[in-house]
Amino acid sequence: MFYSKTIIKSENSAHYLKSLCRHFARKVPATWDDHQGEVNFAMGNCNFTLIDTSDELELVCSAEAIEPLATVKKILEQHILMLSRRETIALIWSHDKSTLE
C-alpha cells in the first residue's frame, strides 16, 4: 500500500473537511463528522482529520500503486483549489510505502 500525506493550514479547515466530503459524496462513498472524514474513490482512499487546533486539516491518501495514488492526490488538489478561491493553499505531500494501519 502506498500513502501520501499533507496538511492544510487554514482557519477554514473545518469548512474544507465538510465541503470536500459532502461534494465527493455525490459520486463516491464518503462519510464525515465535525472532526474527520473518509472518501473512497475507485482507485484509492483519502482520510481527513482535523488536528487539535482545528486550523489544520490532515489528509492521508492511500492506494495500491503509485499511479492511482497520484490520481487521488490530483483530484483532491483540483477540488481544494476550487474551494479555496479566497486564500492560497499550498499542498506539500510526504510519501510513504508502508502500512499506517
Secondary structure, DSSP 8 states (H G I E B T S, - for coil): -EEEEEEEE-TTHHHHHHHHHHHHTTTS-EEE-SSEEEEE-SS-EEEEEE-TTSSEEEEEEEESSHHHHHHHHHHHHHHHHHHTTTS------EEE-S---
